[in-house]
Amino acid sequence: MNTNNKKRARQALTGRSVLACMGCMLAACGGGSGVPAADGPAGKAPLAAAAAPASVPGWPDGTAVTDIGFAASHQPRPAVAAVVAGSAVQAMHAAGAPRYAIINLGPGLYAGLTDINNKDQVVMSLENAAGYRSYFFNGQTVRDIGTLGGPYAFASSLNDAGQVTGSASYAGAEFSRAFLWSETAGMRDLGVIGGSSSYGSDINEYGLVAGYSTTQAGDQFTRHAFGWRAAGGMRDLGVLPGAATSTGLAVNDSGMVVGYSDSTAFAWTSATGMQAIGPDAEATLVNDQGQVAGAMALSQTTGRRAFVWNRDTGLLDIGTLGGAQTEVAAMNAGGQVVGFSFTGDPGGGAIHAMSWTRSGGMRDLGTLGGGFSTAQAVNDNGIVVGQSLYRNDIEQEHAFVWSPAAGMLDLNRHLVRAPAGLELYGALAISNLGAIVANSNAGLVLLKPGLVGTSAPVIGPITSSEPVRPGRAVTFAASFTDHNTSEHHRATWYWGGGCRSGPGTITQANGSGRVTGVHVWCRAGTYWVTLTVTDSGGRRSTVARKVTVGAAAKVRHH
């Protein structure tokens, strides 16, 4: 459990929406019982950090490939500048001019889950040619974390030791299982309480996983919250009196688990058991001070409202920006909560990103010029990220970063050597060092404060001529940049099927350039076009996009 945006409501898939989106893909495998009473850090040292970085596997073995060679031989590598971090990030914001280097995180479309730890490692779930898979960025390279033998894996949380939890499928099974993964140990099935599936929602710094499991085979609606750790296996946390189900959503470093039981928010510890927080509510966030946040329904006619809770002060409705509804997305170690609220503007009100503290109340973070914004994450320094419309006459959102010193800034205007056409749609997570995970038209990217990300090239979005029809040659193109201006590059297109490929080209100067490729599909269908750019030192990045080929179809833009 990272202490920056913790615990974030897991972007698009949290709580009840996880169940709705995953359906029978809940997750779990066999056995384990009884987590010992000492669920927190007492007497235990934090787990060792994950070891050696692993290379990205070949991506993928396409049925048609266009490989474009290096333009020149390998050149000596210049020294890499240090990355600005910590208090220097605050200084950049105070000056109103932060700068961010770009790292491609993985090929494909963002599938609704991502997390970043305090070492700027990232776990993410993507849709691509391999299906729905999860990937781990260890600071230098990206790797597919695999599955339990089936076609998919969804990662939900990452701690500073590089341990990941989530849900993965078995081969030939209609269920999925909660897992624990690390680079050193691989993927481990965490078991079930008694049913056939389980889901790992969150993990703390001591390897304690919180989640939920079915308790009867084949019935996802008989689920109980669980706590799991290596020393004791899976522990059933039970339900509130009179309730039939419970769902664990977040855990802090003391072992407090929060979630909801039927329709009542709860907090659980080994000392108190499961305690009701409030009716018609779900608790989604908890920090290491035992501060809890979530959302509740005040009445059938009033929209959902965000709340905060602790044992001393009880439940507090944090209010709104003048409208009827407020939702929370993240909370930091100091209890600062961010999300969005409806305003009281005429015509139903706009939606604005908000930040709330107990001492200062709720603050409207504004927008980038349009009528909508929402905050997704906050770090312990109070820097907030999210997305906002930047003009009222269009529906496109831009990623933003907000700080008390600089206000709301469009991240697209603060990038270092961005490839042509790259556009950031939304910022999803931020570390205490100021690194930001963002969604873009080239897939997920990591923005590192300073001038240098990694030594790998950075690829922009794949564009194409339109429409894409069977038998018609289509030209695809993408630009790339490299902070090492003496590097030369090789590009490989993977077409994922088709009749034939035409010649590709690569043009470059001063370490950056443009790649093209030509391909023909014989039949209508959906295909993945994947591009890998490798520099002359062997470092590479990969992007991908989904293409729909049909009689009157066009390439889908993301």
N, C-alpha and C positions, 0 to 999 in steps of 0.2 A: 504494500500500500504506500504509494508515494505521497509525500506531504504537501505537494503543490496544490493541485485542484482536487483535493480529496475531501469527501469522495465525490467525484463528478457523477451526476446522473448520466448513465452511459448513453450519450447522444440519442440516437433514434431508437435504441432498444433497451428500455428500462422497465422494470416492474411488470405491470400487466401487459405493456406493449411487447415485452419479450415473449410472453406466452402467446399473445395474439400473432406475432410475426413468425415465431418458430413452430407453433403448433405441436405436432408430435415429435419435432426435432429437439425436445427438451434435453435430456442427457443423463446418463449414468450407467454404472456397471456394478460389479458385485461387492458386497461385504463391507466389513469394518463396523465397529460400534464403539461408542463411549469415548468422547474426547475427555481426557483428564480434567479435573477442576481447574488447574492452573492453565488457563487459556491465553494468558498474556505473556509479556516478556520476562517475567520473574524467573531467574535461574537459567535463562536460555540466552545464548549469544546469537546475534543475527546470523543468518545463513551466509556462507561465503559467496562472493560475487561470481557470476558465471565466467567461465574461462574462454579460451581462444576463439576469436572470430571465425565464422565459417563463411565460405564463399557462396554466392548465389548459385544455385544449380542451373544447368543449361535451360534456357527459357524460350518457348518449349520446343519439343522436337516436331516442328511443323511439317506438314506434308509438302509444303513448297517454301523454298528459301531463296532469298536474294542476298548474296554476301558481297559487300563492297570493300575492297582492300584499303590498307593504309596508304596515305598520300605520300609519305616519306618515312625514313627510318627513325628509330627511337632516338630521342634527344635527352641529354642530361636533365634531371629534374631540379627546378629551382627550390630554394627553401620555402616552406609553407609558413605564412604569417600566423601568429597566434590568434585564437578566437577570443573576442571580447566577451566577458562573462560577469556574473555577480553584480557588484555595485556599479560597474562600468555601464551595464545596461540601463540602470536607473539614471545615470548621467546622460546617456544618449536621449532618453525620454525627456529629461529636464530641458535639454537643448532643443527638443522638438524634432530631432533628426536621427532616429534609429536607422541602422542599416542591417540588412539580413541577407546572408548567403543562402543558396538554395541547394537542397539535396533531394533527388528523386527517391521516393520510398518504396515503390513497388508498382508493377504493371496491373492495370485494371481499374474497375470502378469501386469507389468507396462503398462498403457494405454495411455501414452504420455503427461500427465499433472501433474505437482507437484509444490508446492510453500512452502516456509518456512518464518516465520516471526521473529521478533527480540526477541521473547520469546521462540524460538526453537519449536514452534508449527508447524505442518505440515499438509497440505491438499494434497491429491493425488487421482488419478483416476486409478482404477484397473479393470482387467477382471478376474472373478472367477466364482464360481458356481452360484452366484446371477446374473451374467451378467456383464454389465459395470456399476460400482458403484463408488462413491467417499467416501473417508474416512478422518476423522479428528483425528490427534494425538494432545492431549491437554497438552502434557508434561509427562504424565504417562500412559494413556490408549488410545486405538484407538476405534472410533465408526463410523459406517455407517451413513452418514448424511441423507440418505433416498432419495426419489424422490417426484415429485408432483402427484404420483399415478401410474405412468408408470414404465417401466422396467429399465430405466437407468438414470444416472446423471453423468455429467462431470464438475468437479470443475476446475477453471482456476486461481483464485487469492485469496489471504488471507492477511488481514491486522493485525496490532498488537492487535486489540480488539477481534480477533478471528472470525471476520466476513468473510464469504466466498461467492464468486459469481461464476457463471458458467451457465450451461444449464441443465435442467431436463425435463423428459417427463411426459405427462399426460396419464392416462389409456385409451387405445383404440384410441389414437390420433396419427397422423403421423407427428406431429411437437413437438418441445420442447420450453421451455420458460426460459428466464433469471430468475435467482433466487438470493435471499440473504438469507444466513443461518448463524445462531449462535447457540451455545449450549443452550442458554436461550430462544431464540425465535423460534427455528426450521426454516423451510424453507418457504420463502415467494416468491410468483410469482410477478415479477416486471412489468408485462404487456407488451404491444406492442404499436407501433406507429399507427398502423392501419391494419396490416396484421394478420398473425396467429402465427408467431414464432419470437423469439428473442434470443440473446446470450449475457451473461455478460462476458466481456473480462478481466476487471481489476477493482479493488476497492482501493480507497485511505484511509488514516487514519481517515477521517471524514465520512466514509460510502457512499461517492459518487461513483457510479458505472458507468463505461463507457462500451459501447458495440455497438451492432447493432441490428436492428429489420426490419422485412419485413414491407412494407407499403401497400401491397395489399394481400388479403387472397390467400393462395395457390401459391404465386410466390416469391421464395426466392431471385430472382435477382432484386427485387425492394426494396432494403434495404437501410436504412439510419442509420448513427451513432446516438447514443443517450447518454445523461447523465441522471442519475436517482439518486434521494435521497429521503429519507423518507418524508421530508417537502413538496416536490413539485411533486413527481412522476417522470414520464419519459418525458424528453424534446428532441424533434427532433432537432438535430444539423444541419440539412440541407445538402446541397451538394455544391461543388464548381461551379462557373458559367459554364454552358454548360455541366455539368456532370449529370448523371442519378442516381448514387448510391454513398454511402459513408459507410465506415466501421471504427468504433472506436476500437482501440486496446489497448491503455494505457492511464492512467490519473495520474497526480501528485497531491500533497496536496494543490496546489493553484487552482485546477479545470481545468488545461489545459489538453485537450484531443487530442491525436494524432492518426493518422491512414492514410487512403487513400480514395480518392474520384475518382471513375473510376480508372485511372492509375496515379493519381497525389497524392503525399504525402501532408498531411495537418496538421496544428496545429490549435486548436480551443480554444478560451477563451470567456467568457461572454462579455468581453469588445470589442474584435476585431472581434468576429465571426470566421468563417472558413477561414483560410489563407493558400494559396498554398505555399509549401516548395520547391517542385521540381517535374518535369514531369517524367513519367515512374519510379515511386518510391513508396515505402510505408514506413511510419514512424511507428516503432514498439516499441520504448523505449522513455521514458521521465523521467527526474529526477526533484527534487524539485527546482533546479536552472533554470528550463526551457530549459535545454539542451536536444536535441532530437537526436536520432540515428535511422538508418534504412538502407535500401538497394535500389539501383537504377540501371537501365540498361543504360549504356553509349551509346551503339549502338546495332544494330542487330548482329554484329559480335563480340562484346566484352562481356565478362561475367559480372554478377552483381557485383557492387562495393558498399562497405559500405560508409555511409556518417554520419556526425554530423552537427547539425544546431542549431543556436540560433538567436534571433531577431537582435542582434548587429552585428554579423559577417556573417550571412547568411549561405549558404550550403557549406560544405567542403568535398571533396572526400578524405578519409583518406589513400588511396593508397593500396599497396599490399606488399607481401614479395618477389616480383619479378615475380609472375605469373599474370594471367588475372583476378582473382576473389577474393573478400573478402566478408565475411558475418559476421554480428554481432549477438550475442546471449544475451548479458547483458551489463548493464551500472550501475555504482555505483553513489553515491551522489556527488563525485568529478568530474564526467565526464569521468572516465576511462572506456573504451569500450573493451570488449573481444569477441572472436569468432574464426574464422579460416580464413586463406588465402592460396591460391595456391602459391607455391614457384616457382622460376625460374629454377629449376633443369632440366637437359636434359631429354627428353622423356615425356614432358607434365607437369612436376612439381609435387611435393608432396603436401599434405595438412598438414599444421601445425597450432597448436593453436597460437593465437596472442593476444597481449594486446596493446592498443593504448591510449596515452594521448596527449593532445594538446601541452604540453611542451616537451615531450620526443619522440613523434612520435610512429611508430609501432615497436613492439618488438616480435621477434620469441621466443616462449616459449619452443620450442624443442619437443622431443618425449621421450617415455620410451624405445626407442631402435628400434622401427619399423619406417615405412615410413608415419605414419598418426597420427594426434592428432587434437582435437578440444576442445576449451574452452566453457563451458556452463554457468558459473556464476562467479561473482566476488563480494566480500563484500567491505565495506567501508574502510577496512584496506588493500585492494589491494591483498588479497589472492584469487587465482583463482582455480576453479575446472573444471574437464572435463574428457575426456577419450582419450586413446592413444593405438596404437598397441605397444606391448612390445617386439616382435621379427618380423623380416621381413618374416619368413618362415611359419607363421600361420596367421589366420584371427581373432584371439581373441583379444579383447580390454580389457584393465585394467583401472580402475578409477584412476585419479591422483589428487593431490593437489599441487599447485605451489605458491611459495612466492618469493619475491626478495632475501631474505636471503638464502633460501635453494634450490631454483630452483624447478624442477619437481620431485615429489616423487610418487612412486606407493603406493596407499593407502592400498593395500593388505599386504604390509610389515610393516604396522604401526597399526595393530589392537590388541586390548587387549582381550585375551581369546576367540579367534575366534573358532567357532565349526568346526569340521573336514569337509573339502570339500568346505567351503564357499569361493566364488570368487566374487569380485566386478568388474562389467563390466564398469560402467560409473558413474561419479559423476554429479548430476543434479542441485543442489542448495546448497548455503552456507549462513549461517546467520552471523551477525556481531559478534556473540559470537564464531564463528568458527565451529558450528555444520553443518554437511554435509549430504544431502540426496543422497543416491547412489542406483543404480540398481545392483542386484546380482542374482546368481543362486538360491537364496532362497527368491526372491522378493525384494521389496524396504526395505532398512534399513536406520536408522539414525545413524550417527557416531558422538558421543559426545566427545569433547576433554577431556582427562583425563582417569581415570581408571574405572569409574562407569557410566553406562547409566541410566537404571531404575532398579527396584528390580525384574523385571520379567526375566525368563530364556531367552536365545538366542538360536534359532534353526537354523541349517544349511540346506542345500538343501536336498530334498527328492530324494533318488536314488532308483533304482530298478533293478531286474533281467530282461533280455530281451530274446526274444520278448514277447509282450503282445498279447495273442491270446485268443479267446473264449474257455472256459473250462479249461484253464491252470492256475494253481496257480502261483501267482506272489508275490515275497517278496519285500516289500518296507522298506527302512531304512532311518533314519536321526540321526544326532548327536546333542547334545545340551550342553550348558555350563551355569553356574550360578556363579556370583561373590560371592554369599553367599554359601560358601562351606559346611555349615551344612544343607542346604536345601535338601529335598527329593521330588521326582516328580512323577506325574501321567501323562500318555499319552493317548490320544484318537484319533483314526483314523476314519475319515468319508469317506466312499467310493463312495457315490453318486450313488449307484445302484450296481447290481451284483447278482450272485447266492449264494455265501457263503463266509464266512471269516474264516481264520484259526486263531490259537492262536498268540497273540502278545507277545513281550518280552520287558522289559526295564532293562538295566543294568546301574548302576551308582555308582560313588564313588566321594567323595569330592565335591558334588554338581553338577557334570556333568555326562553325560552318552550317551547312544545310545538306540534308539527305533527301533523295527522292527514290521512289520505287514504283514500278508499273506491274499490275496484276489483272488477270481475267478470271472470273468465276463462271463455271459452266451452268450451275444450277442455283435457283433461288434458295435462300436460307440465311442463317445468322452465323457470322464468322468473327473471329478475333484476329485483328492485325496487330502484330507485336514488333517493336523496333528496339534493338540493342545497339548502343554505341560504346565502343571499347577504345580506350586511349592506348598509346604506344607503350605504356607501362603495364598494360593488362587490366586496368581498372575500368569498370563498366557500369552503365545505368540502363534501365529498361522502362519503356512506357508501352501502353496498349490501348486499343479502343475497339468497341463492338461495331460491326458493320452488318447492316441488313441488306441483302441482295434480293431484289424482286422486280417484277415487271414494271412497277411504278414506284419502287422504293428509293429512298435516299439514305446516305450515310447518316446515322444518328449522331448528334452533337452532344457532348457532355462537358 
